[in-house]
Amino acid sequence: MKTVLTRELLKKDRAKQNRTLTAMLAFAGVFCLLCLLLVPNKLVALGITAFVALFAGGMYLKYRSLAGKHDLSRAYLRCLPLIGKKEIEHRDQDEDGTTTTVEYSLDFGENRIVQADKKTFAQAREGELFYVAFYTEDDSPFACYSAAAYEPGPDFPLVG
């Protein structure tokens, strides 16, 4: 039985993708707390804490303003075949060694590239049909689901 694509499922998947922001804010909060507790000069500790808190707050507000630009309630789906897959490896050098991150993306042609998780990327095959979710505001794709495992729900318009 296929899973029905709903707006709640899309919101849940978008929240998974945005865990980086939550982790960054948690790290900033812990850093500020430790700075206040461990730095002996409280004036310096307050200055550092204020700087980190303002920076984290600015990043959060920037993210919120960008997130408000796209309305998930007006998203639509297209059924498109997978044209290709791309795996991009990023290597960052620091004093502890090399950190490697891998970015997975699925290509649906005409600059319709969607970021995917490792599992979806590994299971995807060229020519396979996917339901690709697009923002109405700028027609940019932001999520994809295999047509073999998912079907559009009644609240999603399916555009040819």
C-alpha positions in Angstrom: 0.0 0.0 0.0 1.3 3.4 -0.9 1.8 6.3 1.5 -0.4 9.3 0.9 1.4 12.6 0.4 -0.1 15.2 2.7 0.9 18.7 3.7 1.7 17.4 7.2 4.2 14.9 5.7 5.8 17.7 3.7 6.1 19.9 6.8 7.6 17.0 8.8 10.2 16.4 6.0 11.1 20.1 5.8 11.6 20.1 9.6 14.0 17.2 9.3 16.0 19.1 6.7 16.2 22.1 9.0 17.7 20.4 12.1 20.9 22.2 11.4 19.4 25.5 12.6 18.2 23.9 15.8 21.6 22.4 16.4 23.3 25.8 15.8 21.0 27.6 18.2 21.5 24.9 20.9 25.3 25.1 20.4 25.1 28.9 20.7 23.0 28.6 23.9 25.4 26.2 25.6 28.4 28.2 24.5 26.9 31.4 26.1 26.0 29.6 29.3 29.5 28.1 29.6 31.1 31.4 28.8 29.1 33.1 31.6 30.0 30.4 34.1 33.6 29.8 33.3 35.2 33.1 32.2 36.5 34.8 35.3 36.1 38.3 34.0 32.3 38.8 33.9 32.5 41.9 31.7 34.4 40.0 29.0 32.0 37.0 29.5 29.0 39.3 29.0 30.6 40.8 25.8 31.3 37.5 24.3 27.8 36.1 25.3 26.1 39.2 23.8 28.1 38.9 20.5 27.3 35.1 20.1 23.6 35.6 21.1 23.2 38.5 18.6 24.8 36.5 15.9 22.7 33.4 16.6 19.6 35.6 16.8 20.4 37.2 13.5 20.9 33.8 11.8 17.5 32.6 13.2 15.7 35.7 12.0 17.3 35.4 8.5 16.2 31.8 8.3 12.6 32.7 9.5 12.4 35.4 6.9 13.5 33.0 4.1 11.2 30.3 5.3 8.3 32.7 5.2 9.0 33.3 1.5 7.7 29.9 0.6 4.2 28.8 1.5 3.8 25.0 1.9 0.0 25.2 1.8 0.2 26.3 -1.8 2.8 23.8 -3.0 2.0 21.5 -6.0 3.2 18.2 -7.3 4.5 17.1 -10.7 5.2 13.5 -11.8 8.6 13.5 -13.4 11.1 10.9 -14.4 14.6 10.9 -12.8 17.2 12.0 -15.3 20.3 11.6 -13.2 21.9 11.4 -9.7 24.7 13.6 -8.4 26.9 12.9 -5.3 29.1 15.8 -4.3 31.8 15.3 -1.7 33.0 18.3 0.4 36.3 18.1 2.3 37.1 20.5 5.0 40.6 20.7 6.5 41.0 21.8 10.1 43.5 21.2 12.9 41.8 17.9 13.9 42.0 16.4 10.5 39.8 16.2 7.4 36.0 16.3 7.6 34.1 15.0 4.7 30.4 15.6 4.0 28.5 14.3 1.1 25.6 16.1 -0.6 23.1 13.9 -2.5 20.9 15.4 -5.2 18.4 14.0 -7.8 18.1 15.7 -11.2 14.7 15.9 -12.9 15.9 18.0 -15.9 15.6 21.7 -16.7 17.4 22.8 -13.6 15.0 20.8 -11.3 17.5 19.5 -8.8 16.3 18.3 -5.4 18.4 17.5 -2.4 17.8 14.0 -1.1 18.8 11.9 1.8 21.2 8.9 1.4 18.5 6.3 1.5 16.4 7.9 -1.2 19.5 8.6 -3.3 20.6 4.9 -3.1 17.2 3.5 -4.0 16.5 5.9 -6.9 17.0 4.6 -10.4 17.2 6.7 -13.6 13.9 6.7 -15.5 11.9 6.0 -12.3 8.9 8.3 -11.7 8.9 10.7 -8.8 6.4 13.1 -7.4 8.3 16.3 -7.2 7.0 19.1 -4.9 7.3 22.7 -6.1 6.8 26.0 -4.4 4.1 28.1 -6.2 5.9 31.4 -5.7 8.9 30.6 -7.8 8.3 27.1 -9.2 11.4 25.8 -7.5 11.5 22.1 -6.5 12.1 21.3 -2.8 11.2 17.6 -2.2 10.6 14.4 -4.1 8.9 11.1 -3.4 9.0 7.8 -5.4 5.8 7.2 -7.3 6.2 3.5 -6.5 5.9 4.2 -2.8 3.8 7.4 -2.6 0.5 8.7 -4.0 -0.7 12.3 -4.0 -3.4 13.1 -1.4 -6.6 15.0 -2.0 -5.1 18.3 -0.8 -2.3 18.3 -3.5 -2.9 19.5 -7.0 -1.0 17.3 -9.5 0.2 19.5 -12.4 1.1 17.7 -15.7 
